[in-house]
Amino acid sequence: MASKKTSGGLQVKNNNWNYLKATVEGMQDWLEIKEISGNKDIPLYRAQIENEIEFHMKNTSNELTKIIATKMKSLGCEKSLVVEFKSVFR
């Protein structure tokens, strides 16, 4: 992946990719924790949600959060779960 240096010397593209990668890992961990804690929606839809996360990994983290929240709604996840997801990953 090519990097672009800013005036501060930061590699913007690599930093954005690292941030997005960490966000995706956080989303996967969040799904696992919700499943372990007994949420009834996650076991039903986890594979579909994770596939959606992987498919849209190229988007920015804000777009990814919106896309995954929309997917969760379309799958029929409880509104409170979707709201929590959006608040954690905004």
MDTraj code that builds the backbone (N, CA, C; nanometers):
import mdtraj as md
import numpy as np

residues = "MET ALA SER LYS LYS THR SER GLY GLY LEU GLN VAL LYS ASN ASN ASN TRP ASN TYR LEU LYS ALA THR VAL GLU GLY MET GLN ASP TRP LEU GLU ILE LYS GLU ILE SER GLY ASN LYS ASP ILE PRO LEU TYR ARG ALA GLN ILE GLU ASN GLU ILE GLU PHE HIS MET LYS ASN THR SER ASN GLU LEU THR LYS ILE ILE ALA THR LYS MET LYS SER LEU GLY CYS GLU LYS SER LEU VAL VAL GLU PHE LYS SER VAL PHE ARG".split()
xyz = np.array([
    [0.0846, -0.1172, 0.0000],
    [0.0000, 0.0000, 0.0000],
    [0.0890, 0.1233, 0.0000],
    [0.0634, 0.2142, -0.0886],
    [0.1411, 0.3368, -0.0976],
    [0.1073, 0.4275, 0.0192],
    [0.2075, 0.5024, 0.0619],
    [0.1876, 0.5938, 0.1731],
    [0.2044, 0.7364, 0.1256],
    [0.1401, 0.8260, 0.1928],
    [0.1488, 0.9673, 0.1599],
    [0.1919, 1.0400, 0.2859],
    [0.3012, 1.1146, 0.2765],
    [0.3500, 1.1845, 0.3946],
    [0.2866, 1.3221, 0.4049],
    [0.2485, 1.3593, 0.5251],
    [0.1950, 1.4923, 0.5502],
    [0.3078, 1.5797, 0.6007],
    [0.2785, 1.7058, 0.6274],
    [0.3814, 1.7970, 0.6774],
    [0.4360, 1.7494, 0.8118],
    [0.3558, 1.6776, 0.8866],
    [0.4009, 1.6240, 1.0150],
    [0.4739, 1.4922, 1.0012],
    [0.4838, 1.4409, 0.8791],
    [0.5548, 1.3164, 0.8561],
    [0.4702, 1.1915, 0.8754],
    [0.3423, 1.2075, 0.8999],
    [0.2561, 1.0911, 0.9205],
    [0.2231, 1.0262, 0.7876],
    [0.2110, 0.8972, 0.7885],
    [0.1717, 0.8248, 0.6690],
    [0.0210, 0.8058, 0.6738],
    [-0.0482, 0.8935, 0.6064],
    [-0.1932, 0.9022, 0.6171],
    [-0.2625, 0.7732, 0.5763],
    [-0.2300, 0.7191, 0.4600],
    [-0.2999, 0.5996, 0.4127],
    [-0.2769, 0.4816, 0.5057],
    [-0.1548, 0.4626, 0.5524],
    [-0.1278, 0.3527, 0.6453],
    [-0.2002, 0.3737, 0.7769],
    [-0.2037, 0.4970, 0.8265],
    [-0.2735, 0.5244, 0.9518],
    [-0.4228, 0.4988, 0.9372],
    [-0.4812, 0.5408, 0.8262],
    [-0.6238, 0.5163, 0.8042],
    [-0.6520, 0.3666, 0.7955],
    [-0.5664, 0.2928, 0.7258],
    [-0.5839, 0.1483, 0.7132],
    [-0.5724, 0.0816, 0.8501],
    [-0.4729, 0.1224, 0.9295],
    [-0.4559, 0.0646, 1.0631],
    [-0.5769, 0.0948, 1.1508],
    [-0.6299, 0.2160, 1.1412],
    [-0.7477, 0.2533, 1.2191],
    [-0.8682, 0.1702, 1.1769],
    [-0.8861, 0.1559, 1.0461],
    [-0.9986, 0.0775, 0.9955],
    [-0.9857, -0.0689, 1.0365],
    [-0.8647, -0.1217, 1.0285],
    [-0.8405, -0.2605, 1.0687],
    [-0.8739, -0.2798, 1.2170],
    [-0.8328, -0.1850, 1.3002],
    [-0.8632, -0.1926, 1.4433],
    [-1.0138, -0.1819, 1.4675],
    [-1.0816, -0.0987, 1.3896],
    [-1.2270, -0.0856, 1.4017],
    [-1.2960, -0.2171, 1.3679],
    [-1.2517, -0.2806, 1.2598],
    [-1.3095, -0.4093, 1.2188],
    [-1.2874, -0.5143, 1.3270],
    [-1.1666, -0.5192, 1.3822],
    [-1.1387, -0.6146, 1.4904],
    [-1.2266, -0.5851, 1.6111],
    [-1.2468, -0.4572, 1.6405],
    [-1.3346, -0.4191, 1.7504],
    [-1.4780, -0.4627, 1.7271],
    [-1.5245, -0.4478, 1.6029],
    [-1.6603, -0.4910, 1.5691],
    [-1.6754, -0.6415, 1.5865],
    [-1.5752, -0.7166, 1.5433],
    [-1.5804, -0.8621, 1.5576],
    [-1.5777, -0.9024, 1.7045],
    [-1.4959, -0.8343, 1.7846],
    [-1.4923, -0.8614, 1.9286],
    [-1.6259, -0.8271, 1.9934],
    [-1.6851, -0.7150, 1.9536],
    [-1.8137, -0.6730, 2.0077],
    [-1.9202, -0.7783, 1.9795],
    [-1.9218, -0.8307, 1.8570],
    [-2.0182, -0.9358, 1.8216],
    [-1.9988, -1.0594, 1.9092],
    [-1.8734, -1.0970, 1.9307],
    [-1.8442, -1.2141, 2.0137],
    [-1.8907, -1.1925, 2.1574],
    [-1.8633, -1.0750, 2.2113],
    [-1.9039, -1.0444, 2.3489],
    [-2.0561, -1.0453, 2.3614],
    [-2.1243, -0.9868, 2.2636],
    [-2.2707, -0.9852, 2.2664],
    [-2.3272, -1.1271, 2.2603],
    [-2.2650, -1.2118, 2.1794],
    [-2.3120, -1.3505, 2.1688],
    [-2.2900, -1.4241, 2.3003],
    [-2.1735, -1.4078, 2.3590],
    [-2.1418, -1.4742, 2.4859],
    [-2.2339, -1.4258, 2.5975],
    [-2.2680, -1.2967, 2.5942],
    [-2.3518, -1.2415, 2.7006],
    [-2.4995, -1.2765, 2.6845],
    [-2.5333, -1.3497, 2.5777],
    [-2.6682, -1.4023, 2.5658],
    [-2.7613, -1.3272, 2.4731],
    [-2.7098, -1.2354, 2.3928],
    [-2.7971, -1.1667, 2.2978],
    [-2.8531, -1.2676, 2.1990],
    [-2.9831, -1.2636, 2.1778],
    [-3.0474, -1.3651, 2.0931],
    [-3.0307, -1.3392, 1.9439],
    [-3.0068, -1.2150, 1.9024],
    [-2.9930, -1.1835, 1.7603],
    [-2.8573, -1.2230, 1.7029],
    [-2.7532, -1.2068, 1.7804],
    [-2.6172, -1.2270, 1.7286],
    [-2.5935, -1.3699, 1.6795],
    [-2.6299, -1.4737, 1.7549],
    [-2.6055, -1.6085, 1.7019],
    [-2.6762, -1.6343, 1.5683],
    [-2.7914, -1.5731, 1.5492],
    [-2.8667, -1.5926, 1.4253],
    [-2.8016, -1.5233, 1.3057],
    [-2.7444, -1.4062, 1.3291],
    [-2.7001, -1.3215, 1.2186],
    [-2.5500, -1.2935, 1.2154],
    [-2.4753, -1.3483, 1.3084],
    [-2.3333, -1.3141, 1.3199],
    [-2.2558, -1.3385, 1.1904],
    [-2.2737, -1.4526, 1.1285],
    [-2.1992, -1.4836, 1.0059],
    [-2.2306, -1.3826, 0.8959],
    [-2.3570, -1.3456, 0.8822],
    [-2.3953, -1.2484, 0.7797],
    [-2.3375, -1.1104, 0.8097],
    [-2.3390, -1.0714, 0.9359],
    [-2.2841, -0.9413, 0.9746],
    [-2.1335, -0.9391, 0.9509],
    [-2.0636, -1.0462, 0.9893],
    [-1.9189, -1.0514, 0.9685],
    [-1.8842, -1.0525, 0.8196],
    [-1.9628, -1.1204, 0.7382],
    [-1.9400, -1.1177, 0.5931],
    [-1.9560, -0.9760, 0.5387],
    [-2.0550, -0.9057, 0.5887],
    [-2.0783, -0.7673, 0.5459],
    [-1.9615, -0.6779, 0.5879],
    [-1.9100, -0.6980, 0.7081],
    [-1.7944, -0.6210, 0.7553],
    [-1.6758, -0.6444, 0.6629],
    [-1.6458, -0.7696, 0.6344],
    [-1.5319, -0.8017, 0.5487],
    [-1.5503, -0.7476, 0.4073],
    [-1.6719, -0.7543, 0.3550],
    [-1.6988, -0.7065, 0.2203],
    [-1.6776, -0.5556, 0.2083],
    [-1.7104, -0.4822, 0.3139],
    [-1.7044, -0.3358, 0.3105],
    [-1.5825, -0.2787, 0.3825],
    [-1.4813, -0.3594, 0.4071],
    [-1.3628, -0.3114, 0.4797],
    [-1.2912, -0.1967, 0.4095],
    [-1.3126, -0.1778, 0.2820],
    [-1.2435, -0.0721, 0.2083],
    [-1.3020, 0.0658, 0.2369],
    [-1.4186, 0.0726, 0.2967],
    [-1.4828, 0.2005, 0.3268],
    [-1.4195, 0.2641, 0.4495],
    [-1.4478, 0.3910, 0.4723],
    [-1.4012, 0.4549, 0.5945],
    [-1.4790, 0.3981, 0.7123],
    [-1.4284, 0.4183, 0.8312],
    [-1.4931, 0.3595, 0.9487],
    [-1.6341, 0.4133, 0.9699],
    [-1.6581, 0.5435, 0.9425],
    [-1.7934, 0.5982, 0.9586],
    [-1.8900, 0.5332, 0.8612],
    [-1.8476, 0.5173, 0.7371],
    [-1.9326, 0.4515, 0.6380],
    [-1.9560, 0.3062, 0.6760],
    [-1.8521, 0.2397, 0.7238],
    [-1.8639, 0.0995, 0.7626],
    [-1.9662, 0.0832, 0.8743],
    [-1.9617, 0.1708, 0.9723],
    [-2.0572, 0.1646, 1.0831],
    [-2.2004, 0.1798, 1.0314],
    [-2.2228, 0.2754, 0.9421],
    [-2.3569, 0.2958, 0.8860],
    [-2.4023, 0.1734, 0.8071],
    [-2.3125, 0.1184, 0.7263],
    [-2.3461, 0.0019, 0.6438],
    [-2.3833, -0.1173, 0.7307],
    [-2.3034, -0.1427, 0.8343],
    [-2.3282, -0.2585, 0.9206],
    [-2.4556, -0.2377, 1.0025],
    [-2.4786, -0.1162, 1.0503],
    [-2.6019, -0.0884, 1.1248],
    [-2.7241, -0.1100, 1.0356],
    [-2.7151, -0.0659, 0.9108],
    [-2.8246, -0.0871, 0.8160],
    [-2.8471, -0.2361, 0.7919],
    [-2.7385, -0.3116, 0.7787],
    [-2.7490, -0.4567, 0.7591],
    [-2.8151, -0.5217, 0.8805],
    [-2.7747, -0.4788, 1.0006],
    [-2.8329, -0.5348, 1.1222],
    [-2.9836, -0.5081, 1.1262],
    [-3.0237, -0.3854, 1.0880],
    [-3.1668, -0.3524, 1.0837],
    [-3.2397, -0.4421, 0.9845],
    [-3.1805, -0.4584, 0.8655],
    [-3.2476, -0.5379, 0.7621],
    [-3.2585, -0.6852, 0.8005],
    [-3.1667, -0.7324, 0.8844],
    [-3.1733, -0.8706, 0.9309],
    [-3.2778, -0.8889, 1.0407],
    [-3.3199, -0.7770, 1.1007],
    [-3.4215, -0.7841, 1.2048],
    [-3.3661, -0.7783, 1.3458],
    [-3.2442, -0.7313, 1.3619],
    [-3.1870, -0.7168, 1.4966],
    [-3.2677, -0.6130, 1.5743],
    [-3.2721, -0.6308, 1.7053],
    [-3.3446, -0.5371, 1.7907],
    [-3.2870, -0.3970, 1.7756],
    [-3.3748, -0.2977, 1.7824],
    [-3.3336, -0.1583, 1.7663],
    [-3.2294, -0.1188, 1.8708],
    [-3.2456, -0.1642, 1.9939],
    [-3.1512, -0.1281, 2.0999],
    [-3.0109, -0.1798, 2.0697],
    [-3.0018, -0.2963, 2.0064],
    [-2.8723, -0.3522, 1.9689],
    [-2.8071, -0.2671, 1.8602],
    [-2.8850, -0.2250, 1.7627],
    [-2.8334, -0.1415, 1.6538],
    [-2.7888, -0.0055, 1.7077],
    [-2.8672, 0.0525, 1.7966],
    [-2.8321, 0.1813, 1.8570],
    [-2.7023, 0.1688, 1.9357],
    [-2.6881, 0.0617, 2.0119],
    [-2.5647, 0.0397, 2.0877],
    [-2.4455, 0.0255, 1.9934],
    [-2.4614, -0.0516, 1.8881],
    [-2.3543, -0.0706, 1.7901],
    [-2.3103, 0.0637, 1.7325],
    [-2.4072, 0.1457, 1.6921],
    [-2.3749, 0.2757, 1.6335],
    [-2.3059, 0.3672, 1.7339],
    [-2.3451, 0.3610, 1.8596],
    [-2.2823, 0.4475, 1.9596],
    [-2.1402, 0.4026, 1.9922],
    [-2.1144, 0.2736, 1.9855],
    [-1.9802, 0.2221, 2.0136],
    [-1.8848, 0.2524, 1.8989],
    [-1.9313, 0.2415, 1.7755],
    [-1.8429, 0.2520, 1.6592],
    [-1.8638, 0.3778, 1.5759],
    [-1.9117, 0.4854, 1.6351],
    [-1.9278, 0.6093, 1.5581],
    [-1.7987, 0.6805, 1.5379],
])
top = md.Topology()
chain = top.add_chain()
for i, resn in enumerate(residues, 1):
    res = top.add_residue(resn, chain, resSeq=i)
    for name in ("N", "CA", "C"):
        top.add_atom(name, md.element.get_by_symbol(name[0]), res)
traj = md.Trajectory(xyz[None], top)
